[in-house]
Amino acid sequence: MSVRVVMLCQGNICRSPMAEAVFQDMVDSAGLSEEIAVDSAGTSSWHVGELAHPGTRAVLRQHNLSYAGMARQIQQSDLSKADTYIFAMDDRNLADFRRRFGEWSKLYRLLDFAEESEARNVPDPYYSGGFDYVYRLVEDGCHGALAFVCQDAGIG
């Protein structure tokens, strides 16, 4: 693998597993699975070891995407390679990451790469729902993020 991509949200059960599944599908479809490893994590440990939220699993099934991962918290070992890209779902995730690990040269907000949406933070559907809307935002951000990673890392 030449690069690693980690999708980051708070609990790693709603947004980041959704983003991981969407991004992995895009990587696979582009024939880049040998060059890009995809993962997800949360900034908190609240849900470590749990399955993705039922709403996330349902919306992924609707789009014929699978996700079998278990929630985990981001660790220092995730940053062991300088070519690891971290895509946070919102400003709070960015702040939590920086508070814990400091600055990281490849830390971005996922929706900074969205082309169709003006939103810059992916809302957390844990309490309010809106998994379909979150999916559309994540898909938009992932398209742009994949193009960015490929260009930045000289892949494809």
C-alpha positions, -999 to 999 in steps of 0.1 A, spaced: 0 0 0 13 34 -8 -12 54 13 -37 49 41 -70 68 45 -87 69 79 -122 83 81 -128 99 115 -159 108 135 -168 108 172 -179 72 180 -171 53 148 -206 39 145 -224 63 121 -205 86 99 -170 73 97 -180 36 90 -203 49 63 -175 70 48 -151 40 50 -175 18 31 -182 44 5 -146 53 0 -135 16 -1 -161 10 -28 -147 39 -48 -112 27 -44 -122 -8 -55 -141 5 -85 -111 26 -95 -88 -5 -93 -67 12 -65 -71 -13 -37 -34 -22 -40 -24 14 -35 -49 28 -10 -59 11 24 -91 24 39 -101 24 76 -122 44 101 -120 53 137 -136 75 164 -122 102 186 -139 87 216 -140 52 231 -177 52 238 -186 25 213 -154 5 209 -162 -31 198 -198 -23 187 -212 -28 152 -221 2 131 -254 19 139 -284 2 124 -292 33 104 -257 33 88 -259 -4 80 -294 1 65 -284 30 42 -253 11 31 -274 -20 22 -297 3 2 -266 12 -19 -254 -24 -21 -224 -16 2 -213 -38 30 -195 -29 62 -185 -55 88 -161 -35 109 -163 -28 146 -160 6 162 -126 16 175 -108 46 188 -80 63 168 -46 55 182 -11 68 178 -3 37 158 -27 51 131 -2 78 126 28 56 122 30 63 85 35 99 72 13 90 42 -18 85 63 -47 108 53 -72 116 80 -107 128 69 -127 142 98 -165 144 96 -168 178 114 -150 206 132 -153 189 166 -136 158 153 -108 180 140 -104 197 174 -106 164 193 -79 149 171 -56 180 174 -61 181 212 -50 145 215 -23 142 188 -14 178 178 -11 188 142 -10 163 114 0 173 79 -27 153 62 -57 161 84 -87 174 65 -125 178 69 -141 154 44 -166 180 31 -138 204 22 -137 181 -9 -174 181 -16 -184 194 -50 -222 193 -47 -228 205 -12 -222 238 6 -221 220 40 -187 216 55 -197 195 85 -213 160 82 -241 161 108 -241 132 133 -273 112 127 -269 92 159 -298 111 177 -316 129 149 -316 104 120 -311 116 85 -289 88 74 -299 92 37 -288 129 38 -255 120 56 -249 93 29 -253 119 1 -228 142 19 -203 115 25 -205 103 -11 -199 138 -24 -170 143 0 -155 109 -8 -155 116 -46 -134 147 -41 -113 132 -14 -103 103 -36 -94 126 -64 -73 147 -40 -55 116 -25 -47 103 -59 -33 136 -71 -15 144 -39 1 109 -36 7 105 -73 -16 74 -76 -34 64 -107 
